[in-house]
Amino acid sequence: MAHDLLKVEGVPGLVKSQSRNCIINTNSSELKQAKIAKQRILDEIESRKKIEDRLSNLESIMASLIEDKG
């Protein structure tokens, strides 16, 4: 496999796999940073979803309370 990898000209840490026709980042610290950034985004999405669910629940409770009083 290593024999089909070509360096990407002008961009250190990137190689092109001819057999898979893709670009591969061989810089492990950049890969680690990308994974951390992705996890932060996923955590933020999950947090927002929880907030939206809580808000929806509160809206339902308020609507029930208003309906009961009316």
DSSP file (Angstrom, degrees, kcal/mol; ACC not computed):
  #  RESIDUE AA STRUCTURE BP1 BP2  ACC     N-H-->O    O-->H-N    N-H-->O    O-->H-N    TCO  KAPPA ALPHA  PHI   PSI    X-CA   Y-CA   Z-CA
    1    1 A M    >         0   0    0      0, 0.0     3,-2.0     0, 0.0     4,-0.2   0.000 360.0 360.0 360.0 -43.0    0.0    0.0    0.0
    2    2 A A  G >   +     0   0    0      1,-0.3     3,-1.3     2,-0.2     0, 0.0   0.776 360.0  65.3 -59.5 -25.3    2.7    2.5    0.9
    3    3 A H  G 3  S+     0   0    0      1,-0.2    -1,-0.3    14,-0.0    14,-0.0   0.692  96.4  55.3 -73.1 -16.2    4.1    2.2   -2.6
    4    4 A D  G <  S+     0   0    0     -3,-2.0    14,-2.1     2,-0.0     2,-0.5   0.372  85.5 104.7 -95.3   6.1    0.9    3.8   -4.1
    5    5 A L  E <   -A   17   0A   0     -3,-1.3     2,-0.4    -4,-0.2    12,-0.2  -0.753  49.7-171.1 -92.1 129.2    1.2    6.9   -1.9
    6    6 A L  E     -A   16   0A   0     10,-2.4    10,-3.3    -2,-0.5     2,-0.1  -0.953  26.8-113.6-117.9 137.5    2.4   10.1   -3.6
    7    7 A K  E     -A   15   0A   0     -2,-0.4     2,-0.6     8,-0.2     8,-0.2  -0.415  29.6-120.2 -65.7 140.9    3.3   13.3   -1.7
    8    8 A V    >   -     0   0    0      6,-2.3     3,-1.8     3,-0.4     6,-0.3  -0.757  36.0-114.5 -83.3 121.3    0.9   16.2   -2.4
    9    9 A E  T 3  S+     0   0    0     -2,-0.6    -1,-0.1     1,-0.3     6,-0.0  -0.328  92.4   4.8 -62.8 128.0    3.1   18.9   -3.8
   10   10 A G  T 3  S+     0   0    0     -2,-0.1    -1,-0.3     1,-0.1    -2,-0.0   0.429 111.4  90.1  82.7  -0.6    3.4   22.0   -1.6
   11   11 A V    X   -     0   0    0     -3,-1.8     3,-1.4     3,-0.2    -3,-0.4  -0.834  66.2-151.2-131.2  95.6    1.4   20.5    1.3
   12   12 A P  T 3  S+     0   0    0      0, 0.0    15,-0.1     0, 0.0     3,-0.1  -0.364  80.2  29.4 -65.3 142.8    3.5   18.7    3.9
   13   13 A G  T 3  S+     0   0    0      1,-0.3    13,-3.7    13,-0.1    14,-0.7   0.381  97.7 102.6  91.7  -4.4    1.7   15.9    5.7
   14   14 A L  E <   + B   0  25A   0     -3,-1.4    -6,-2.3    -6,-0.3     2,-0.3  -0.932  43.2 176.6-114.7 138.5   -0.7   15.1    2.8
   15   15 A V  E     -AB   7  24A   0      9,-2.5     9,-3.5    -2,-0.4     2,-0.5  -0.952  23.2-132.3-132.1 154.8   -0.3   12.1    0.5
   16   16 A K  E     -AB   6  23A   0    -10,-3.3   -10,-2.4    -2,-0.3     2,-0.7  -0.929  12.2-145.0-109.8 129.1   -2.5   10.8   -2.3
   17   17 A S  E  >> -AB   5  22A   0      5,-2.9     4,-1.2    -2,-0.5     5,-1.2  -0.828   7.5-165.1 -90.1 118.6   -3.4    7.2   -2.5
   18   18 A Q  T  45S+     0   0    0    -14,-2.1    -1,-0.2    -2,-0.7   -13,-0.1   0.861  87.5  51.1 -71.9 -35.2   -3.6    6.1   -6.2
   19   19 A S  T  45S+     0   0    0      1,-0.2    -1,-0.2   -18,-0.2   -14,-0.0   0.857 122.0  30.8 -72.8 -33.7   -5.4    2.9   -5.4
   20   20 A R  T  45S-     0   0    0      2,-0.2    -1,-0.2     0, 0.0    -2,-0.2   0.518  99.1-134.9-100.2  -7.4   -8.1    4.5   -3.3
   21   21 A N  T  <5 +     0   0    0     -4,-1.2     2,-0.3     1,-0.2    -3,-0.2   0.928  63.5 116.4  52.9  51.7   -8.1    7.8   -5.2
   22   22 A C  E   < -B   17   0A   0     -5,-1.2    -5,-2.9     2,-0.0     2,-0.4  -0.950  67.0-114.2-143.5 163.0   -8.1    9.9   -2.0
   23   23 A I  E     -B   16   0A   0     -2,-0.3     2,-0.4    -7,-0.2    -7,-0.2  -0.848  29.9-160.5 -98.9 135.5   -6.0   12.3    0.0
   24   24 A I  E     -B   15   0A   0     -9,-3.5    -9,-2.5    -2,-0.4     2,-0.7  -0.965  12.8-140.3-121.5 131.2   -4.7   11.1    3.3
   25   25 A N  E     -B   14   0A   0     -2,-0.4   -11,-0.2   -11,-0.2   -12,-0.1  -0.811  17.4-178.3 -88.9 118.4   -3.4   13.4    6.1
   26   26 A T        +     0   0    0    -13,-3.7     2,-1.0    -2,-0.7   -12,-0.1   0.371  51.0 106.5 -98.0   3.8   -0.4   11.8    7.7
   27   27 A N     >  -     0   0    0    -14,-0.7     4,-2.0     1,-0.2     3,-0.2  -0.743  53.4-166.4 -86.2 104.2    0.1   14.5   10.3
   28   28 A S  H  > S+     0   0    0     -2,-1.0     4,-2.3     1,-0.2    -1,-0.2   0.818  83.9  54.7 -65.5 -32.6   -1.1   12.8   13.5
   29   29 A S  H  > S+     0   0    0      2,-0.2     4,-2.2     1,-0.2    -1,-0.2   0.888 109.1  48.3 -70.3 -36.3   -1.3   16.0   15.6
   30   30 A E  H  > S+     0   0    0     -3,-0.2     4,-2.3     2,-0.2    -2,-0.2   0.892 111.2  51.2 -66.3 -38.8   -3.6   17.6   13.0
   31   31 A L  H  X S+     0   0    0     -4,-2.0     4,-2.2     2,-0.2    -2,-0.2   0.919 109.8  49.3 -63.5 -43.5   -5.7   14.4   13.0
   32   32 A K  H  X S+     0   0    0     -4,-2.3     4,-2.2     1,-0.2    -2,-0.2   0.918 111.5  49.1 -62.2 -43.5   -6.0   14.5   16.8
   33   33 A Q  H  X S+     0   0    0     -4,-2.2     4,-2.5     1,-0.2    -1,-0.2   0.879 109.9  52.0 -63.5 -38.5   -7.0   18.2   16.7
   34   34 A A  H  X S+     0   0    0     -4,-2.3     4,-2.5     2,-0.2    -1,-0.2   0.899 109.5  49.4 -65.2 -40.2   -9.6   17.5   14.0
   35   35 A K  H  X S+     0   0    0     -4,-2.2     4,-2.3     2,-0.2    -2,-0.2   0.894 111.2  49.4 -65.3 -39.9  -11.1   14.7   16.2
   36   36 A I  H  X S+     0   0    0     -4,-2.2     4,-2.2     2,-0.2    -2,-0.2   0.925 111.9  48.4 -64.3 -44.5  -11.2   17.0   19.2
   37   37 A A  H  X S+     0   0    0     -4,-2.5     4,-2.1     1,-0.2    -2,-0.2   0.908 111.1  50.6 -62.6 -42.0  -12.9   19.7   17.1
   38   38 A K  H  X S+     0   0    0     -4,-2.5     4,-2.5     1,-0.2    -1,-0.2   0.917 109.8  50.1 -62.1 -43.4  -15.4   17.2   15.8
   39   39 A Q  H  X S+     0   0    0     -4,-2.3     4,-2.7     1,-0.2    -1,-0.2   0.885 108.3  53.2 -64.4 -38.0  -16.2   16.0   19.3
   40   40 A R  H  X S+     0   0    0     -4,-2.2     4,-2.4     2,-0.2    -1,-0.2   0.914 109.9  48.0 -60.8 -42.7  -16.8   19.5   20.5
   41   41 A I  H  X S+     0   0    0     -4,-2.1     4,-2.4     2,-0.2    -2,-0.2   0.927 112.2  48.5 -64.3 -44.5  -19.2   20.1   17.7
   42   42 A L  H  X S+     0   0    0     -4,-2.5     4,-2.3     1,-0.2    -2,-0.2   0.898 111.7  50.1 -62.9 -40.2  -21.1   16.9   18.5
   43   43 A D  H  X S+     0   0    0     -4,-2.7     4,-2.5     2,-0.2    -1,-0.2   0.902 110.5  50.1 -63.1 -41.4  -21.2   17.8   22.2
   44   44 A E  H  X S+     0   0    0     -4,-2.4     4,-2.5     2,-0.2    -2,-0.2   0.905 110.1  49.9 -64.5 -41.9  -22.6   21.3   21.3
   45   45 A I  H  X S+     0   0    0     -4,-2.4     4,-2.3     2,-0.2    -2,-0.2   0.923 112.0  48.1 -61.9 -44.3  -25.3   19.7   19.1
   46   46 A E  H  X S+     0   0    0     -4,-2.3     4,-2.2     2,-0.2    -2,-0.2   0.904 111.2  50.5 -63.4 -41.5  -26.2   17.3   21.8
   47   47 A S  H  X S+     0   0    0     -4,-2.5     4,-2.1     1,-0.2    -2,-0.2   0.916 110.9  48.4 -63.1 -44.0  -26.4   20.2   24.4
   48   48 A R  H  X S+     0   0    0     -4,-2.5     4,-2.7     1,-0.2    -1,-0.2   0.889 109.4  53.4 -63.9 -38.8  -28.6   22.3   22.1
   49   49 A K  H  X S+     0   0    0     -4,-2.3     4,-2.4     2,-0.2    -1,-0.2   0.912 108.6  49.5 -62.7 -42.1  -30.9   19.3   21.5
   50   50 A K  H  X S+     0   0    0     -4,-2.2     4,-2.4     2,-0.2    -2,-0.2   0.909 111.3  49.2 -62.5 -42.2  -31.3   18.9   25.3
   51   51 A I  H  X S+     0   0    0     -4,-2.1     4,-2.6     2,-0.2    -2,-0.2   0.919 111.1  49.7 -63.5 -43.7  -32.1   22.6   25.7
   52   52 A E  H  X S+     0   0    0     -4,-2.7     4,-2.5     1,-0.2    -2,-0.2   0.906 110.7  50.3 -61.8 -41.4  -34.6   22.4   22.9
   53   53 A D  H  X S+     0   0    0     -4,-2.4     4,-2.3     2,-0.2    -2,-0.2   0.915 111.6  47.9 -63.1 -43.0  -36.2   19.4   24.5
   54   54 A R  H  X S+     0   0    0     -4,-2.4     4,-2.6     2,-0.2    -2,-0.2   0.913 111.9  49.6 -63.7 -42.5  -36.4   21.1   27.9
   55   55 A L  H  X S+     0   0    0     -4,-2.6     4,-2.5     2,-0.2    -2,-0.2   0.914 110.7  49.9 -63.2 -43.0  -37.9   24.2   26.3
   56   56 A S  H  X S+     0   0    0     -4,-2.5     4,-2.1     2,-0.2    -1,-0.2   0.907 110.8  50.2 -61.5 -41.8  -40.5   22.1   24.5
   57   57 A N  H  X S+     0   0    0     -4,-2.3     4,-2.3     2,-0.2    -2,-0.2   0.917 110.8  48.9 -63.1 -44.2  -41.4   20.4   27.7
   58   58 A L  H  X S+     0   0    0     -4,-2.6     4,-2.8     1,-0.2    -2,-0.2   0.894 109.2  53.0 -63.1 -40.0  -41.8   23.7   29.5
   59   59 A E  H  X S+     0   0    0     -4,-2.5     4,-2.4     2,-0.2    -1,-0.2   0.903 109.6  49.0 -62.1 -40.5  -44.0   25.0   26.7
   60   60 A S  H  X S+     0   0    0     -4,-2.1     4,-2.3     2,-0.2    -2,-0.2   0.914 111.6  48.6 -64.6 -43.2  -46.2   22.0   27.1
   61   61 A I  H  X S+     0   0    0     -4,-2.3     4,-2.5     2,-0.2    -2,-0.2   0.929 112.4  48.3 -62.6 -45.2  -46.4   22.4   30.8
   62   62 A M  H  X S+     0   0    0     -4,-2.8     4,-2.5     1,-0.2     5,-0.2   0.908 110.6  51.1 -63.0 -41.7  -47.3   26.1   30.4
   63   63 A A  H  X S+     0   0    0     -4,-2.4     4,-2.3     1,-0.2    -1,-0.2   0.898 111.1  48.9 -62.9 -40.3  -49.9   25.3   27.8
   64   64 A S  H  X S+     0   0    0     -4,-2.3     4,-2.3     2,-0.2    -2,-0.2   0.906 111.4  49.1 -64.7 -42.5  -51.5   22.7   30.1
   65   65 A L  H  X S+     0   0    0     -4,-2.5     4,-1.8     2,-0.2    -2,-0.2   0.907 112.6  47.3 -64.8 -41.8  -51.5   25.2   33.0
   66   66 A I  H  X S+     0   0    0     -4,-2.5     4,-1.6     1,-0.2    -2,-0.2   0.902 112.2  50.4 -66.0 -40.6  -53.1   27.9   30.9
   67   67 A E  H  < S+     0   0    0     -4,-2.3    -2,-0.2    -5,-0.2    -1,-0.2   0.896 109.4  51.0 -64.5 -40.4  -55.7   25.5   29.6
   68   68 A D  H  < S+     0   0    0     -4,-2.3    -1,-0.2     1,-0.2    -2,-0.2   0.855 112.3  46.7 -65.5 -35.2  -56.6   24.3   33.2
   69   69 A K  H  <        0   0    0     -4,-1.8    -1,-0.2     1,-0.2    -2,-0.2   0.783 360.0 360.0 -77.5 -26.3  -57.0   27.9   34.3
   70   70 A G     <        0   0    0     -4,-1.6    -1,-0.2    -5,-0.1    -2,-0.2   0.454 360.0 360.0 -85.6 360.0  -59.2   28.9   31.4
